[in-house]
């Protein structure tokens, strides 16, 4: 009987110790938006984010709209186009009208994009 009780106490102690770091992270800010993204052609761009096109089968899921997805949908039914030319920029122009979606990359080589 005491061996089972000891196992239960050890298990509870392990679970509690594993949950403590998560509590500290829950109080911190997820993202600090006060930082700038740097200058582009002499001005700070206002396009601060981009999204990638996601498809369910052949249907494009527009990120600006809500889409109903059946609970039976499998991850294999979805695909994403991660090529740089297909990025959907939130605000395609900066304050001076420079087009950020087609920037002049250093060495004419666009940055690589990958999914995490």
N, C-alpha and C positions, 0 to 999 in steps of 0.2 A: 504494500500500500504506500509506504513512504517513498519507494523508488519511483512510482508513478507520479506522486506529488512533486518530487524533486524535478522530474522531467518537465512537468507542466510549469513549474516556477522558472526553470532555465529557459524554456521556450518563450514565456511571457517577458522575461528580461531581454532576450534577444530581439523580440518584436518591438519593445519600447525603445531600445537603443537604436534600432534601425529607423524609427520614425522621428527621432529628435532632430536630425539635420533638416528634414523637410519642413518642420515648423519654423525654423530660422529663415529658410528661403521664402516661405509664404509671405513674410512681412516685407521683403525687399521689393523694389520696383523691378518690373519685368524689362522695361526698356526706357532709356533716358533719351528723350527726343530733343533735348536742348543742344546737342552737338550738331555742328554743320557737317555736310558731306564733302566739303572742300570746294575749291573754285574750278570752274570750267570756262575757258575762254575769258578769264578775268572777272567772272561774276559767280556768285554762289547760286547753284541751281536750286529750284524749288521742287523738282521731281525727286522725292525722297524715297520712293519705293517702286518696285516693279513686280509683276506677277507673271507666271508662266501659264500658257494655255493648257487646260486640262480637258480631256475628252472622255465621255462614257460611250464606248463603241465609236461611232462616227459622229456623235452629237457633241458639239462644243458647249462646255459649261461656262457661260459668261460669269466672271467673278462679281459683276455688278448686280446680278439677279440671284434670286433664291431658286434652287432646283430641288424637286422631289426625287429622291433616290430610294428605290425599294430596299427593304431590309434584307432581301435575299441577294442583293448585288455583291459581287465578289471583287476583290482588289484587281484581279486579272482583267476585269471588264474596263478598267480605267487606264488611260495613257496620258503622258505629258510630253509636250514638245519643248525641249530645253535648249534649242539653238538660240544664239544671241539675237538673231534677226527676228525671232518670234516673241521676244519679251514684250509684255504689255506694260508700258510706262504709265504711272499714275498721272503725272502732269508732264506732257511731252515737250514743253518749252520752258526755258528759264525766263527771268525777268526781262532780258534783252531780246527775247525771241529766238535764241539759239535752239536748234532742235536737238534735244538730248537723246532721242531714240536713234539718231544716226550721227553719233559723235565722231570726231576725228581722233581715233585711238592712236596712242603712241606706237610707232613703227607700223601703222596701218593694220595692227593685229588686235581683233576684239578680245575682251577678257573671256576666260572659260567659265562656263556655268555648269554646276552639278547639283544634283538633288541629294539632300542629307537624310 
